[in-house]
Amino acid sequence: MNKSDKNPGNEHSPLLCEYAVMPFADCFCLNITGHSIPKVTRYCMEENSGCPVYAKQKAEKLNKRVKIDE
């Protein structure tokens, strides 16, 4: 997979997490400190799907959808 294919539609930064523009309250990129920089570069720029915040938000969204469908 080409790096530019990872986040189609985001021509400014193809590796940037889709939630970086409107981050969740617990996103690493919301409050950048020396301690959070490694997490920001890893999860907000490279491994979005491996981010614990991303996974938590995705699971919560899925749970809401399941409850609505029941």
Summary of the structure (lengths in Angstrom):
residues: 70
radius of gyration: 13.6
end to end distance: 37.2
largest distance: 44.2
contacts: 156
relative contact order: 0.13
helix: 46%
strand: 0%
